[in-house]
Amino acid sequence: MIREKELVRKEISRLKRSLSDGTAACLSQKIGGRLIRTDAFQKAGCIAFYHSVKGEVETVSLIEEWCRKKKIVLPAVSGKDLRFYSYTGKESLTAGVFGIREPAPSEEITAEQIDLFIVPGIAFDRKGNRMGRGGGYYDRFLSGTEKPVIGLCFGFQLLEQIPTEVHDKKMTLILTEDITVSSHHQSHPTRHDGSV
């Protein structure tokens, strides 16, 4: 299992390196556009985003755009756990444990207060599974929530099947630039109008 995951991580890492910044930005824009059209996003009052790093679907512009219309919260790593705090602007972010920008600790936002989780991943599959960086932070935090969880990834990160473990949290939706996988285990190419 560990070896299988390692092979997937290596391959995705290789593909990410071949992705130009321009292409990544263009695909991220498409994926972001598809995200904001989902019912889950439209209905959510409080959304947990991730602050993207190079090689991930870019979320920084979405966070900036939507923080005035909805409550946006971001994760911070605390020991073995993720804690979520309100996003109050770029100037309040600092580099966290893994060099990922994190909000300054303020009043902690609990899973119950969050309507929608948007998460990154190294790879996803068509059964709704997600493979993270290996720390299990999101799996632990999300294990007790029934709220919708949407994984964002580039098309090359969506595989037929990835190695999974019992505690891995399934995604409600996975969005790439042109495919939506729902937890009903089907993937649909989208029509050009962006609907599914």
C-alpha positions as CSV (number, residue, x, y, z in Angstrom):
1,M,0.0,0.0,0.0
2,I,2.7,2.5,1.0
3,R,4.7,1.6,-2.2
4,E,1.6,2.0,-4.4
5,K,0.9,5.4,-2.9
6,E,4.6,6.4,-3.4
7,L,4.4,5.5,-7.0
8,V,1.2,7.6,-7.5
9,R,2.8,10.5,-5.7
10,K,6.0,10.3,-7.9
11,E,4.0,10.2,-11.1
12,I,1.7,13.1,-10.2
13,S,4.7,15.1,-9.0
14,R,6.3,14.5,-12.5
15,L,3.2,15.6,-14.3
16,K,2.9,18.7,-12.1
17,R,6.5,19.7,-13.0
18,S,5.6,19.6,-16.7
19,L,2.6,21.9,-16.1
20,S,3.4,25.5,-17.1
21,D,2.3,28.3,-14.8
22,G,0.1,29.7,-17.6
23,T,-1.7,26.4,-18.1
24,A,-2.1,25.9,-14.4
25,A,-3.6,29.4,-14.1
26,C,-6.0,28.8,-17.0
27,L,-7.1,25.4,-15.7
28,S,-7.5,26.7,-12.2
29,Q,-9.8,29.5,-13.5
30,K,-12.0,26.9,-15.2
31,I,-12.1,24.7,-12.1
32,G,-12.9,27.7,-9.9
33,G,-15.7,28.7,-12.3
34,R,-17.2,25.2,-12.0
35,L,-16.9,25.2,-8.3
36,I,-18.8,28.5,-7.7
37,R,-21.7,27.1,-9.9
38,T,-22.2,24.1,-7.7
39,D,-25.3,24.0,-5.4
40,A,-23.1,23.3,-2.4
41,F,-21.1,26.5,-3.0
42,Q,-24.1,28.6,-3.7
43,K,-25.9,27.5,-0.6
44,A,-22.9,27.6,1.8
45,G,-22.6,30.6,4.2
46,C,-19.2,29.5,5.7
47,I,-16.7,27.8,3.4
48,A,-13.4,26.1,4.4
49,F,-10.9,26.7,1.6
50,Y,-7.3,25.7,1.4
51,H,-4.5,28.2,0.5
52,S,-3.0,26.8,-2.6
53,V,0.7,26.2,-3.2
54,K,2.5,25.8,-6.5
55,G,1.2,22.7,-8.4
56,E,-2.3,22.8,-6.7
57,V,-5.5,24.2,-8.2
58,E,-5.1,27.9,-7.4
59,T,-7.6,29.1,-4.8
60,V,-6.1,32.4,-3.7
61,S,-8.1,34.5,-6.2
62,L,-11.3,32.7,-5.2
63,I,-10.6,33.4,-1.5
64,E,-10.1,37.1,-2.2
65,E,-13.1,37.3,-4.4
66,W,-15.5,35.6,-2.1
67,C,-14.3,36.7,1.4
68,R,-16.6,39.7,1.1
69,K,-19.6,37.7,0.2
70,K,-19.3,34.6,2.4
71,K,-17.4,33.6,5.6
72,I,-14.1,32.1,4.5
73,V,-12.1,30.0,6.9
74,L,-8.6,28.4,6.3
75,P,-6.8,25.6,8.0
76,A,-3.7,25.9,10.3
77,V,-1.7,22.8,11.4
78,S,-1.6,22.4,15.1
79,G,0.4,19.3,16.2
80,K,-1.4,16.4,14.4
81,D,-4.6,18.3,13.9
82,L,-6.1,20.9,11.6
83,R,-7.8,23.9,13.1
84,F,-9.8,26.4,11.1
85,Y,-9.8,30.2,11.6
86,S,-11.5,33.0,9.8
87,Y,-9.7,34.6,6.9
88,T,-9.4,38.3,7.5
89,G,-7.1,39.3,4.6
90,K,-3.8,38.5,3.1
91,E,-1.9,40.5,5.7
92,S,-3.1,38.1,8.5
93,L,-1.5,35.0,6.9
94,T,1.8,33.6,8.0
95,A,3.9,30.6,6.7
96,G,2.9,27.5,8.6
97,V,4.6,24.2,9.3
98,F,4.8,23.1,5.7
99,G,5.4,26.5,4.2
100,I,1.6,26.8,3.5
101,R,0.1,30.2,4.3
102,E,-2.1,30.0,7.4
103,P,-4.4,32.4,9.2
104,A,-3.3,33.8,12.5
105,P,-5.0,31.9,15.3
106,S,-8.2,33.7,16.4
107,E,-11.5,32.3,17.4
108,E,-11.5,28.7,16.2
109,I,-14.3,27.7,13.8
110,T,-15.6,24.2,14.4
111,A,-16.7,21.6,11.8
112,E,-20.3,22.2,12.8
113,Q,-20.0,25.9,11.8
114,I,-18.6,25.1,8.3
115,D,-21.1,24.5,5.5
116,L,-18.7,23.3,2.8
117,F,-15.1,22.0,2.8
118,I,-12.9,22.5,-0.3
119,V,-9.8,20.4,-0.2
120,P,-6.7,19.7,-2.2
121,G,-5.2,16.3,-2.8
122,I,-2.3,14.6,-4.6
123,A,-4.6,12.4,-6.5
124,F,-8.3,11.4,-6.6
125,D,-10.2,8.6,-8.2
126,R,-13.6,8.1,-9.9
127,K,-15.0,6.4,-6.8
128,G,-14.7,9.7,-4.8
129,N,-11.5,8.8,-3.0
130,R,-8.7,11.3,-2.2
131,M,-5.1,10.8,-1.5
132,G,-3.4,13.5,0.5
133,R,0.1,14.3,1.3
134,G,0.3,11.5,3.8
135,G,-0.2,13.3,7.1
136,G,-3.9,12.4,7.4
137,Y,-4.9,15.9,8.6
138,Y,-8.0,16.3,6.5
139,D,-9.1,12.6,7.0
140,R,-9.0,13.1,10.8
141,F,-10.7,16.5,10.8
142,L,-13.4,15.4,8.3
143,S,-14.1,11.9,9.8
144,G,-16.9,13.2,12.0
145,T,-18.7,15.6,9.5
146,E,-21.5,14.9,7.1
147,K,-21.0,18.3,5.4
148,P,-20.2,18.4,1.7
149,V,-16.5,18.0,0.8
150,I,-15.3,19.0,-2.7
151,G,-11.9,18.0,-4.0
152,L,-10.3,20.2,-6.6
153,C,-7.7,18.8,-9.0
154,F,-6.3,19.0,-12.5
155,G,-7.5,16.3,-14.9
156,F,-4.2,14.3,-14.7
157,Q,-4.7,14.0,-10.9
158,L,-8.0,12.1,-11.4
159,L,-7.2,8.3,-11.7
160,E,-9.3,5.3,-12.3
161,Q,-8.4,4.0,-8.8
162,I,-6.1,5.0,-6.1
163,P,-4.9,2.9,-3.1
164,T,-7.2,3.7,-0.1
165,E,-7.5,2.9,3.5
166,V,-10.5,2.5,5.7
167,H,-10.2,5.9,7.4
168,D,-9.9,7.8,4.1
169,K,-12.8,10.3,3.7
170,K,-14.7,10.1,0.5
171,M,-15.4,13.3,-1.4
172,T,-19.0,14.5,-2.1
173,L,-17.7,15.9,-5.4
174,I,-14.4,16.1,-7.3
175,L,-14.0,18.8,-9.9
176,T,-11.4,18.9,-12.6
177,E,-11.4,21.3,-15.5
178,D,-13.9,19.2,-17.4
179,I,-15.1,16.3,-15.2
180,T,-17.3,16.1,-12.2
181,V,-17.2,13.0,-10.0
182,S,-20.0,12.7,-7.5
183,S,-20.1,10.4,-4.6
184,H,-22.8,8.4,-6.4
185,H,-19.7,6.9,-8.1
186,Q,-20.3,8.3,-11.5
187,S,-18.2,10.7,-13.4
188,H,-19.7,13.0,-16.0
189,P,-17.8,15.0,-18.6
190,T,-19.5,18.4,-18.6
191,R,-21.2,20.1,-21.4
192,H,-19.6,23.3,-22.7
193,D,-22.1,25.5,-20.8
194,G,-20.5,24.2,-17.6
195,S,-23.5,22.2,-16.4
196,V,-23.2,18.5,-15.6
